[in-house]
Amino acid sequence: MTDQENLDQLIGLGVFNPNKFGDESDIAVFEDGVLVGISFHIGWRTELGEEVEEILSSCSHLRSVQLGGQLKAIPEFIYDLEELVQLDLSYNVLMEIPSRISQLENLEELILLGNLIRELPKEICQLRRLRVIEMQKNHLERVDPLALTHGGLTHLDLSENYLEEIPPINCRSLEYCNLAYNSLKSPVDVSRLENVATLDLSYNKISELVIGDNLFSKCQELILSNNHLEEYPVISESTNLIKLDLSDNQIQTIPRLSIKSLQQLNLGMNLLTEFASSDHHLPSLEYLNLQRNSLKRVSIVDQTKLRNLVLRGNQLSEMQITGLPELTMVDISENNLTRIPGFVFELKTLTHLLAEDNIISRIPEEICELKDLYGLWIGRNQIKTLPDEIMHLKYLDTLWLDYNLLESLPERIGDLGLSRLSIYHNRLKVLPHSILELKEVSILNLTNNLFEELEMIFLTASHFKYIQLEDNPLSDTFKEKVAALERLGTLSSKIMM
């Protein structure tokens, strides 16, 4: 019987359906009349059944098999496929990887994510051609030490499991290693990962990392966020790191960093009290995140490639920031600032300014110097008025002014090309008619202001899908007018009061 006839039998049994809707269609791949790949979903069934297994077992040249459903065990026919290269049994209810897995001598990719497997067994190391293991979102509690001695493995993903410890990883060819979202405790030994390019150990409980001298010579991404590190891990200056994420640890000081290739550095949510870029050599740095430390002083000078600077949630009283010709985004929110620091207005390339949750009382006229400004987030401050100079910001698209003390808006605010405007929780009583020119603004949120009424011209504007007026001292007359117009169906907007 030919492979096509075998497939026709599966279709006749209702197991395989090439005509399902959209991306859910079952797939068969033929080469010169030979079935080499098959992918289908068996619904809520927990096994294939003898007849289906027998049909698939006769398709002896299958190189790729993907089965979805509620399978409790690896189907028997799999072990008869001597040419199998890729096995994907993701999102079933498999409980284990049996020792018979070692029979699949040509297997290169083992993809079992989203099952209930508790152990990665030693037989894995007998699969000499194996290159990829993906077992995220299982119930892994144990990894056999021999499983991590596979010399040819290049991709290992055991993230989102229940691992509390892991043996030394002795897979010298490994290029991608993801152990994030486990419960790993110290020490974690990655000293033999000489060729790893991406190492993700985030969201664990690691306080100590065992690193070899040559570990990061080829590593480009090192992600250690959300752990219990108290000290910066020693990293060789010969590293080729591009991204280093140490956020949400307990690091108090950072030794001198000299990483020429580093472009992204995240030190947010640690215990740093000061940071000076002059203490380090990071000539390629483009993104620096220092949010939610205990910084009182910060000095960022002559980082000529820096584009994004995040200083949110500190206690900054002293900021020396200059020589940043490429900076496009700065976040100085949550710092108890009484004014927008002067250095901001020297950033001629700035497109995004975030200064929320401070105690800033005014936006200075110098705001007009930021000619490329695209977004201004300055909510939750104490601003009473906007300067007329804000009208010079031709590229301003987003203006976030919620939770301030605004009593009025510039008469010609509609001349700005805004698509997002937030003005709720202020002291506004009237709106300038020019707001009607903001055709991209579809939700007009006026919640918690001092409006007693709103002119009819706003209520009937077709581009306002919603007008929110909750928590305003609206007059009974206005409410009755709105109710009457709603009964007549003459309102373009849905009024929420």
Secondary structure, DSSP 8 states (H G I E B T S, - for coil): --HHHHHHHHHHTTS--TT-SGGG--EEEEETTEEEEEEEE-TT-S---HHHHHHHHT-TT--EEEEES--SS--GGGGG-TT--EEE--SS------GGGGG-TT--EEE--SS---EE-GGGGG-TT--EEE--SS---EE-GGGGG-TT--EEE--SS--S-------TT--EEE--SS--BS-EE-TT-TT-SEEE--SSB-S-EE--TTGGGS--EEE--SS---S-----TT---SEEE--SS--------B-TT--EEE--SS---EEEGGGSB-TT--EEE-TTS--SEEEEE--TT--EEE--SS--SEEEEE--TT--EEE--SS--SS--GGGGG-TT--EEE--SS------GGGGG-TT--EEE--SS------GGGGG-TT--EEE--SS------TTGGGS--SEEE--SS------GGGGG-TT--EEE--SS--S---HHHHT-TT-SEEE-TTS---HHHHHHHHHHHHHT--SSEEE-
